[in-house]
Each structure stands twice: as C-alpha cells, then as structure tokens.
Amino acid sequence: MASATIKSGYKQTELGVIPEEWDLSTVGREFEVKLGKMLDAEKNIGVPKPYLGNKAVQWNRIDISDLPTVPMSRIDIEKFRLRKGDLLVCEGGEVGRAAIWEAPIDECYYQKALHRLRPLHGFDSRLMVALLRHWSDRGLLANYVTQTSIAHIPREKLVEVPIPVPTPAEQRAIAGALSDVDDLIASLEKLITKKRDLKQAAMQQLLTGKRRLPGFTGQWKVKSLRDASDCLDNVRVPLNEEHRAKMRGDYPYCGANGVLDYVNSYVIDDDIILIAEDGGYFDEYEHRPIAYRMSGKCWVNNHAHILKAKEGFDQGFLFYSLVHKNILSFLASGTRAKLNKSEMWKIEVNLPVALPEQTAIATVLSDMDADIAALEARRDKTRALKQGMMQQLLTGNIRLI
C-alpha cells in the first residue's frame, strides 16, 4: 500500500511528521539531567535543609506549603541546590509530571524521586513542560518507563526520549501561547475558588438567620428531618447480582446515576435529596458534601437515603441545610460507619417559619451554584482548547512563525 503523502515543508521522523525547519534531538542532548538526593536517615549528615519530593511537583506548579527537611553536607548543598528556572520532572508516580522552579523561597533542594533538567543549548523549559504533558496525556512515555514494583522513568531512559526542536523564536512563541492559556485557566480556577468561598460564607449567614434577605423578618424554627421530610428508601434498588447485571454504571456511596433501563418500580423521576448511609464516604465529610440533590430519572442503590421535603418545607432550603452538615454524632459504630434511618430522623435543621423566605434563600444559593457551574464549564472548555492547541502546536501542524 502506498505511504501517505507528506505535505510540502514537512518531513517524516520517529516522532511523526514535523516541519523541515525543526531538528530532532533527545532530552539528554538538550538538557543536563540529574536525579536528586537519596534520602537515607543513617547516612545523611549535615545541616537540615528543605527539599522537594515527588508530591510537591504538580503540573505547572510546585507546592511548598509543607516542605520536609533532610541533613545536607557541603557537597550535597553544591550538588542538589535548585536554581530559578530549573525544570523538575517526576521519576515515578505520575511519570513525567513536571513544573519549573520559580524560586519562591531562597533555598531549596530536591530528592531522588525527581529529575532536574537544565538546558544545555537554550531549549525553552516551558516548551519542555508542554511536551511532557502532551506525551503523558497520550501515553507516549510508556516505552521509556521501567515496570518494577513502582513504574518509573530512570535517567538512562529519560535522556533517550526524542524531542522536536523548533527554532528558538518558534519555541518562545509556542510556549508563550500555551502559557497564555494556562494563565487563563489559572485565573478561572482562582475565580471559582473565590466564588465557592463566597457561597460558603453566604450559606453560613443565610442558613442560620444571621443575615436576613430584604423583606423578611419572621421567626425561625428548629425541625428534625422526620418533621421536614419524607423518606423514599422503599424505591432503592437492592444490591444483588441480579440487579447489578441490569444496571448501568455506578456512583460510589451516594448511589445516584443516569437514566435506568430497568424495572419501572425502581425508577425515580423527581427532585430528591440523597444522604450517604454507609461506607468510607464519612471519612471525607469535611471535604465533600454529605448531601446531594438529584433531579430527573435516576436509580438509587441502598448506600443512600432518599429524602423529599414535606409540604411547607422548601426542597432547596432543606438540601442546602444538609450540605456539609456534621452528622458524625449520629453514626452507628462498627466495622463501617453507618447512618441508620432512625438516627437520621434526629438530624435537625434551622429554618424560617415562612415558606417564601426558605425559597428565597434557596434561590440565592442556587444562583450562586449556577454561576460557579458556568465558570467551571468555561474552565473545562479552555482546558479542552489547550489540549487541541498542544496537539497542533507541538507537532508543527499549526505554525506561529
């Protein structure tokens, strides 16, 4: 079969088709590659110094919030001290994950779980991070990974990885374009975090009556979940092999999922609140909501209680009152923490007597959620755009110069 025609101005290489102006090199020819200090409590001597481990290096950022220390000798200090602009690449874990050290603190070192790369001929380290991310996302480093007890990429393999070498000007242009998108993603992440913090503050004020919305002055009351809601656990799907075979997908602990092509007696087509009933979910209650709201057709397995607000109570207000609520005191102890229905009924919520105020508060919080969701969608769309840009720019399919 005839080979595919290579368009004018491009050439075939082991990396695929790239522009004729680009060279083909290797990581070892373009960078000085050195592993960090071996951590050995019996052999390490000297002055304690802060160092970076594998977990500190994430994609395009380095976490210095809680750096450990290790004794360093004079030779260690000379050999492993980081300079601003050093590129750090994870040897194991998520192999190839990389970030540039921008020297947020004056002095720092790195351990053996990381490769330190310094350009030998001016290769743009920002472009190298983009290439590593591109290869990682597509599994292109697999042939260089050593599979022992822990998958890792040793130095002798990393230096052999082939890389395209655009002209210096084009390297800067590509890196700059991708950096601009990264800056946009980072700004969206920052805005999302701010919006989430504002929503959390609003919840603490509005759901306790410390702050009242304009036009509302009525009393509040404390009600148990038994008083405020009905429990629909009778329509949960039993978890046995017969039922599992007919279900599609799973949703750990809460048990909510998409449309079900199963027996109608278990299909819920309503606005419901789900509260985890058992499992390791409760170990993370501080980090994720204890309640979820589901709308539309779904099935629910028997790891979640199903609640519906009674007449006179707003479903949205009840839901927001339960989000992140500390319910640990209501859990039954045993091999696995469990929220029994009898104990769940004792959980209390504070709410306005007037239903319109409940609804108004829920609407404010729901609008904030919608605002956050829109920003998250924009962030995700921008990430997808970056993926497409990387595919085009890092292969030379689209040229910036």
VOMAR-135119 format. One record per residue (C-alpha): residue number from 1; residue in three letters; x negated, y, z. Coordinates in Angstrom, 2 decimals, decimal comma, padded with zeros to 5 digits. Layout:
BEGIN
n  res  xx  yy  zz
NUM  ALA  X  Y  Z
...
//
This chain:
BEGIN
n  res  xx  yy  zz
1  MET  000,00  000,00  000,00
2  ALA  -001,36  003,41  -000,90
3  SER  -002,55  005,52  002,01
4  ALA  -000,71  008,72  002,88
5  THR  -001,97  011,79  001,07
6  ILE  -003,90  014,21  003,27
7  LYS  -002,92  017,79  002,54
8  SER  -005,50  020,24  001,36
9  GLY  -007,67  021,75  004,10
10  TYR  -007,42  018,72  006,41
11  LYS  -009,47  015,58  006,99
12  GLN  -008,92  012,14  008,49
13  THR  -010,71  011,34  011,77
14  GLU  -010,40  008,79  014,56
15  LEU  -008,16  011,31  016,31
16  GLY  -005,95  011,57  013,24
17  VAL  -005,73  014,33  010,67
18  ILE  -007,31  017,63  011,76
19  PRO  -008,32  020,84  009,93
20  GLU  -011,55  020,66  007,93
21  GLU  -012,97  023,60  009,91
22  TRP  -012,71  021,65  013,13
23  ASP  -015,54  019,44  014,32
24  LEU  -015,11  016,11  016,08
25  SER  -017,10  015,66  019,26
26  THR  -016,85  013,88  022,61
27  VAL  -016,25  015,06  026,16
28  GLY  -019,86  014,16  027,03
29  ARG  -021,31  016,25  024,23
30  GLU  -019,19  019,29  025,10
31  PHE  -019,28  019,10  028,91
32  GLU  -021,61  018,24  031,75
33  VAL  -019,60  015,60  033,63
34  LYS  -020,38  014,78  037,27
35  LEU  -018,46  012,89  039,94
36  GLY  -018,12  014,37  043,41
37  LYS  -019,48  013,38  046,80
38  MET  -018,93  009,88  048,16
39  LEU  -017,09  010,01  051,49
40  ASP  -018,83  007,75  053,98
41  ALA  -018,40  008,52  057,68
42  GLU  -021,53  006,54  058,63
43  LYS  -023,83  008,09  056,04
44  ASN  -022,56  011,67  055,69
45  ILE  -024,66  014,13  057,68
46  GLY  -024,99  017,89  057,80
47  VAL  -022,66  020,87  058,11
48  PRO  -018,86  020,31  057,77
49  LYS  -017,62  021,83  054,52
50  PRO  -014,14  021,96  052,89
51  TYR  -013,63  019,74  049,88
52  LEU  -011,03  018,89  047,26
53  GLY  -009,61  015,40  046,87
54  ASN  -007,51  013,85  044,12
55  LYS  -004,18  015,02  045,57
56  ALA  -005,29  018,64  045,68
57  VAL  -005,71  018,76  041,89
58  GLN  -002,36  019,03  040,11
59  TRP  -001,71  020,06  036,53
60  ASN  -002,96  023,63  036,10
61  ARG  -003,09  024,32  039,84
62  ILE  -005,16  023,38  042,88
63  ASP  -003,62  023,10  046,34
64  ILE  -005,93  024,48  049,03
65  SER  -003,27  024,67  051,77
66  ASP  -004,77  021,93  053,96
67  LEU  -008,33  021,12  052,95
68  PRO  -010,25  018,44  054,88
69  THR  -013,95  018,78  055,65
70  VAL  -016,94  016,49  055,27
71  PRO  -020,55  016,82  056,55
72  MET  -022,81  018,12  053,77
73  SER  -026,59  018,04  053,62
74  ARG  -028,59  020,75  051,86
75  ILE  -028,87  018,55  048,77
76  ASP  -025,09  017,89  048,86
77  ILE  -024,40  021,62  049,06
78  GLU  -026,53  022,29  045,99
79  LYS  -025,09  019,35  044,06
80  PHE  -021,35  019,49  044,83
81  ARG  -020,56  023,17  045,38
82  LEU  -017,87  024,39  043,00
83  ARG  -018,26  027,43  040,79
84  LYS  -015,44  029,56  039,48
85  GLY  -014,34  028,13  036,14
86  ASP  -015,25  024,50  036,94
87  LEU  -012,81  022,04  035,40
88  LEU  -011,73  019,25  037,77
89  VAL  -010,31  016,02  036,36
90  CYS  -008,75  013,22  038,40
91  GLU  -010,61  009,93  038,08
92  GLY  -007,68  007,89  039,44
93  GLY  -004,07  008,35  040,46
94  GLU  -002,59  010,19  037,50
95  VAL  -005,68  009,64  035,39
96  GLY  -006,81  012,79  033,61
97  ARG  -004,75  015,26  035,64
98  ALA  -006,74  018,49  035,56
99  ALA  -007,00  022,08  036,71
100  ILE  -009,56  024,86  036,70
101  TRP  -011,14  026,05  039,95
102  GLU  -010,49  029,78  040,19
103  ALA  -012,40  030,17  043,49
104  PRO  -009,53  031,26  045,75
105  ILE  -011,94  030,65  048,65
106  ASP  -015,64  031,47  048,73
107  GLU  -016,98  027,97  049,32
108  CYS  -015,58  024,57  048,39
109  TYR  -016,80  021,13  047,28
110  TYR  -015,28  018,04  045,67
111  GLN  -015,23  014,32  046,36
112  LYS  -015,99  011,33  044,17
113  ALA  -012,33  010,90  043,14
114  LEU  -012,82  013,92  040,86
115  HIS  -014,90  014,63  037,78
116  ARG  -016,37  018,13  037,50
117  LEU  -016,71  019,38  033,93
118  ARG  -018,85  022,37  032,92
119  PRO  -019,03  023,46  029,25
120  LEU  -022,38  022,91  027,56
121  HIS  -021,64  024,84  024,34
122  GLY  -018,82  027,20  025,29
123  PHE  -015,82  024,88  024,85
124  ASP  -012,78  026,62  026,34
125  SER  -011,87  024,77  029,56
126  ARG  -008,25  025,92  029,28
127  LEU  -008,03  024,10  025,97
128  MET  -009,57  021,01  027,57
129  VAL  -006,84  021,00  030,24
130  ALA  -004,22  021,21  027,48
131  LEU  -005,83  018,30  025,61
132  LEU  -005,91  016,18  028,77
133  ARG  -002,24  016,91  029,44
134  HIS  -001,37  016,08  025,83
135  TRP  -003,27  012,80  025,99
136  SER  -001,85  011,92  029,40
137  ASP  001,74  012,52  028,32
138  ARG  001,29  010,26  025,31
139  GLY  -000,78  007,53  026,96
140  LEU  -003,77  008,25  024,74
141  LEU  -006,28  007,75  027,57
142  ALA  -005,24  004,14  028,12
143  ASN  -008,16  002,72  026,13
144  TYR  -010,63  004,51  028,42
145  VAL  -009,02  003,54  031,73
146  THR  -010,58  000,74  033,79
147  GLN  -007,94  -001,51  035,35
148  THR  -009,27  -002,74  038,68
149  SER  -007,35  -002,56  041,96
150  ILE  -006,65  001,08  041,07
151  ALA  -006,57  002,37  037,49
152  HIS  -009,25  004,99  036,96
153  ILE  -011,39  006,54  034,26
154  PRO  -015,11  006,17  035,11
155  ARG  -017,64  008,74  033,99
156  GLU  -019,15  006,46  031,34
157  LYS  -015,73  006,17  029,72
158  LEU  -014,70  009,81  030,07
159  VAL  -017,81  011,07  028,27
160  GLU  -016,91  008,86  025,28
161  VAL  -013,43  010,33  024,76
162  PRO  -013,34  012,05  021,36
163  ILE  -012,12  015,65  021,22
164  PRO  -011,39  018,04  018,37
165  VAL  -013,46  021,21  018,38
166  PRO  -011,79  024,21  016,75
167  THR  -013,80  027,34  016,15
168  PRO  -014,38  029,41  019,32
169  ALA  -011,88  032,04  018,18
170  GLU  -009,21  029,41  017,49
171  GLN  -009,92  027,71  020,82
172  ARG  -009,20  031,00  022,58
173  ALA  -006,06  031,59  020,50
174  ILE  -004,63  028,13  021,21
175  ALA  -005,50  028,28  024,91
176  GLY  -004,05  031,78  025,15
177  ALA  -000,75  030,80  023,51
178  LEU  -000,31  027,81  025,80
179  SER  -001,37  029,87  028,81
180  ASP  001,34  032,43  027,99
181  VAL  003,96  029,66  028,06
182  ASP  002,51  028,34  031,33
183  ASP  002,81  031,85  032,79
184  LEU  006,47  031,98  031,73
185  ILE  007,15  028,58  033,30
186  ALA  005,38  029,66  036,50
187  SER  007,41  032,88  036,65
188  LEU  010,63  030,89  036,22
189  GLU  009,55  028,48  038,95
190  LYS  008,85  031,43  041,24
191  LEU  012,24  032,96  040,47
192  ILE  014,00  029,63  041,05
193  THR  012,28  029,29  044,42
194  LYS  013,34  032,84  045,34
195  LYS  016,94  032,14  044,30
196  ARG  017,00  028,94  046,32
197  ASP  015,70  030,78  049,38
198  LEU  018,36  033,46  048,92
199  LYS  021,05  030,80  048,65
200  GLN  019,78  029,09  051,79
201  ALA  019,91  032,39  053,66
202  ALA  023,41  033,07  052,33
203  MET  024,56  029,64  053,49
204  GLN  023,21  030,25  056,97
205  GLN  025,05  033,57  057,16
206  LEU  028,32  032,82  055,36
207  LEU  028,95  029,31  056,68
208  THR  028,59  030,40  060,30
209  GLY  030,65  033,58  060,15
210  LYS  027,63  035,75  061,00
211  ARG  028,30  037,58  057,75
212  ARG  031,85  038,14  056,52
213  LEU  032,85  038,83  052,94
214  PRO  034,70  042,12  052,32
215  GLY  038,39  041,97  053,20
216  PHE  038,19  039,03  055,64
217  THR  038,46  039,43  059,41
218  GLY  040,39  036,37  060,61
219  GLN  039,36  033,78  063,17
220  TRP  037,24  030,70  062,63
221  LYS  037,76  027,20  063,98
222  VAL  035,74  024,04  064,52
223  LYS  037,15  020,90  062,93
224  SER  035,92  017,32  062,71
225  LEU  035,62  015,59  059,35
226  ARG  038,56  013,40  060,38
227  ASP  040,71  016,54  060,66
228  ALA  039,37  018,18  057,49
229  SER  039,10  015,32  055,00
230  ASP  040,41  012,01  053,77
231  CYS  038,05  009,07  053,24
232  LEU  038,37  007,19  049,94
233  ASP  035,97  004,35  050,74
234  ASN  038,60  001,83  049,64
235  VAL  037,73  002,58  046,00
236  ARG  034,00  001,95  046,37
237  VAL  032,50  -000,73  044,14
238  PRO  031,35  -003,80  046,12
239  LEU  027,69  -004,60  045,50
240  ASN  027,56  -008,24  044,49
241  GLU  026,06  -009,84  041,40
242  GLU  029,36  -009,98  039,53
243  HIS  029,89  -006,25  039,90
244  ARG  026,24  -005,37  039,27
245  ALA  026,37  -007,12  035,91
246  LYS  029,23  -004,88  034,78
247  MET  027,81  -001,57  035,99
248  ARG  025,58  000,74  034,02
249  GLY  022,67  002,42  035,84
250  ASP  022,19  003,24  039,48
251  TYR  021,89  006,23  041,82
252  PRO  019,99  005,28  045,00
253  TYR  021,73  005,72  048,34
254  CYS  024,48  008,07  047,16
255  GLY  025,61  005,58  044,54
256  ALA  027,22  008,04  042,13
257  ASN  026,76  007,52  038,42
258  GLY  028,14  008,28  035,00
259  VAL  031,25  007,05  033,23
260  LEU  032,06  003,44  034,06
261  ASP  033,26  000,85  031,57
262  TYR  034,58  -001,36  034,34
263  VAL  037,88  -002,18  036,04
264  ASN  040,09  000,89  036,43
265  SER  040,74  000,23  040,10
266  TYR  037,22  001,44  040,88
267  VAL  037,13  004,49  038,61
268  ILE  037,27  007,83  040,44
269  ASP  038,43  010,75  038,32
270  ASP  038,41  013,57  040,85
271  ASP  036,38  016,18  042,70
272  ILE  034,76  014,25  045,57
273  ILE  032,07  014,65  048,21
274  LEU  029,58  011,86  048,82
275  ILE  027,69  011,34  052,08
276  ALA  024,94  008,75  052,33
277  GLU  025,92  005,79  054,50
278  ASP  022,64  003,96  055,00
279  GLY  019,10  003,38  053,85
280  GLY  015,82  005,26  053,75
281  TYR  017,72  008,29  052,49
282  PHE  017,98  009,57  056,05
283  ASP  014,18  009,67  056,36
284  GLU  014,23  012,64  053,96
285  TYR  017,30  014,52  055,18
286  GLU  015,22  017,68  055,76
287  HIS  014,08  017,72  052,13
288  ARG  017,25  016,96  050,21
289  PRO  020,99  017,40  050,80
290  ILE  022,86  014,87  052,90
291  ALA  025,99  015,50  050,80
292  TYR  026,60  015,60  047,05
293  ARG  029,60  016,77  045,07
294  MET  030,78  014,76  042,09
295  SER  033,37  015,74  039,51
296  GLY  034,77  013,68  036,64
297  LYS  034,87  009,95  036,12
298  CYS  032,35  008,03  038,19
299  TRP  031,90  004,95  040,32
300  VAL  030,53  004,88  043,83
301  ASN  028,81  001,93  045,45
302  ASN  029,00  001,06  049,12
303  HIS  025,96  003,11  050,13
304  ALA  028,03  006,31  050,21
305  HIS  031,18  007,53  051,92
306  ILE  033,73  009,29  049,68
307  LEU  035,46  012,38  051,07
308  LYS  038,25  014,61  049,80
309  ALA  039,34  017,80  051,60
310  LYS  042,81  017,71  053,10
311  GLU  045,46  020,32  052,38
312  GLY  044,49  023,62  053,98
313  PHE  040,77  022,99  053,58
314  ASP  038,66  024,06  050,61
315  GLN  036,67  021,27  048,95
316  GLY  033,80  023,58  048,07
317  PHE  033,52  025,05  051,55
318  LEU  033,57  021,58  053,10
319  PHE  030,82  020,46  050,73
320  TYR  028,53  023,44  051,43
321  SER  029,11  023,00  055,17
322  LEU  027,74  019,46  054,92
323  VAL  024,71  020,22  052,73
324  HIS  021,51  019,75  054,76
325  LYS  023,54  019,24  057,93
326  ASN  021,56  017,39  060,60
327  ILE  023,51  014,20  061,22
328  LEU  020,74  012,10  062,78
329  SER  022,51  012,02  066,16
330  PHE  025,46  010,27  064,51
331  LEU  023,42  007,42  063,01
332  ALA  023,55  003,89  064,34
333  SER  020,10  002,49  065,12
334  GLY  018,85  -000,81  063,77
335  THR  016,61  -002,13  061,02
336  ARG  018,09  000,57  058,77
337  ALA  019,71  003,82  059,84
338  LYS  023,43  003,78  059,15
339  LEU  026,23  006,34  059,28
340  ASN  029,31  004,38  060,29
341  LYS  032,70  005,77  059,34
342  SER  033,73  006,06  062,99
343  GLU  030,70  008,25  063,73
344  MET  031,04  010,23  060,51
345  TRP  034,51  011,32  061,61
346  LYS  032,92  013,04  064,63
347  ILE  030,78  015,39  062,50
348  GLU  032,09  018,93  062,93
349  VAL  032,24  021,93  060,62
350  ASN  032,93  025,57  061,48
351  LEU  035,28  027,27  059,04
352  PRO  037,66  030,22  058,62
353  VAL  041,28  029,63  059,52
354  ALA  042,34  031,38  056,32
355  LEU  042,00  029,15  053,24
356  PRO  041,32  032,14  050,91
357  GLU  038,18  033,01  052,91
358  GLN  036,97  029,41  052,68
359  THR  037,49  029,53  048,91
360  ALA  035,79  032,94  048,55
361  ILE  032,69  031,75  050,42
362  ALA  032,52  028,55  048,36
363  THR  032,81  030,63  045,17
364  VAL  029,90  032,86  046,16
365  LEU  027,69  029,84  046,84
366  SER  028,88  028,06  043,71
367  ASP  027,98  031,12  041,61
368  MET  024,51  031,09  043,16
369  ASP  024,18  027,41  042,25
370  ALA  025,21  028,18  038,67
371  ASP  022,59  030,93  038,49
372  ILE  019,90  028,54  039,74
373  ALA  021,04  025,82  037,31
374  ALA  020,80  028,27  034,39
375  LEU  017,24  029,17  035,37
376  GLU  016,33  025,50  035,73
377  ALA  017,74  024,81  032,26
378  ARG  015,69  027,69  030,85
379  ARG  012,57  026,36  032,60
380  ASP  013,17  022,85  031,26
381  LYS  013,74  024,21  027,76
382  THR  010,49  026,17  027,99
383  ARG  008,64  023,04  029,12
384  ALA  010,01  021,16  026,12
385  LEU  008,96  024,04  023,88
386  LYS  005,45  023,82  025,29
387  GLN  005,34  020,09  024,55
388  GLY  006,19  020,81  020,93
389  MET  003,63  023,60  020,77
390  MET  000,93  021,33  022,16
391  GLN  001,67  018,65  019,58
392  GLN  001,41  021,18  016,76
393  LEU  -001,45  023,36  018,00
394  LEU  -003,75  020,68  019,41
395  THR  -003,66  018,71  016,17
396  GLY  -004,12  021,77  013,97
397  ASN  -000,78  021,19  012,25
398  ILE  000,00  024,84  013,02
399  ARG  -002,86  027,32  012,86
400  LEU  -003,06  030,56  014,82
401  ILE  -006,09  031,83  012,92
//
